[in-house]
């Protein structure tokens, strides 16, 4: 409740939350929000402009664009949370080991992290996806496996500043195991910046999935995705402007919402920024 109260008092975080809440509602209640089937074509209603019966118009197969955009929000929600969840788990594990034990292990792990960060992430994702069968699960796994490096470095830095504090030394003096010290005493005090990075990362994951689907190697039709709706739009931009406007607007608002919420959380978790705002 205290976090919600702080978000309510922070303009950026509140705006981001206001943008994201309708997106969550669309994803959760998609069958009730849309009266049309997003998979069912209607060749009599091909490329119909927005109207009362089709608020966002129809696509090249006569499918309702509003229904496909609403159901596409489910894909974005799943991809964002699962891929970032994978990245956070890997980053926390590697960063915690590196920061807590230090020494040669820290050097080896950090050099591996530096090596991974040398590769352009998006092109690395393209290369891996090209070798695998395009599917939503492969996309989530690949985005997660290529997005943990920054989280690992952040956790390492936080643990380096925490592991010599009095409460950690007291836990060691009591004879607690190192695993318990790391997960019960060190990590909980190092997680605040991870919430911020994870929130920002969800927006980035949604953008990556949309780009992959737009290129045809992401979520495959007929499954609705904001990216593959835009793929149709590029071939019909002169006659069907609605195909690019509405999914593009959905991507823009969702990513902006996560970015604003992430920026707000960064201020909230940093006492100096929060009390200055």
Number of C-alpha atoms within 10 A of each C-alpha: 6 7 11 11 10 18 21 14 15 18 15 20 26 20 18 23 20 13 19 19 13 12 20 15 14 20 21 16 13 19 15 9 15 17 13 17 15 22 16 12 16 14 12 9 17 16 22 20 17 16 10 7 10 18 14 22 25 26 25 19 15 19 24 30 27 24 24 26 28 26 25 24 26 21 21 24 19 17 24 25 20 18 26 28 19 19 26 26 15 19 25 23 17 22 28 27 20 25 26 24 14 15 10 10 14 19 13 13 19 20 12 12 18 14 11 16 15 8 11 10 15 14 10 15 19 16 11 15 19 12 8 12 13 17 14 19 16 17 27 23 17 20 29 26 18 20 24 26 23 19 24 28 22 20 27 26 17 22 24 19 12 19 19 11 11 10 14 17 12 11 16 14 9 9 9 12 10 13 11 12 19 17 13 12 16 22 19 10 13 20 15 17 18 20 15 21 20 20 23 22 27 26 25 19 25 26 20 21 26 26 19 21 26 22 15 15 20 27 25 16 12 12 15 23 27 31 30 26 26 24 19 16 22 14 12 17 14 8 12 21 15 23 29 19 14 19 27 17 12 17 20 13 17 25 24 18 26 25 23 22 27 26 18 26 25 21 22 22 16 13 11 10 12 16 9 7 11
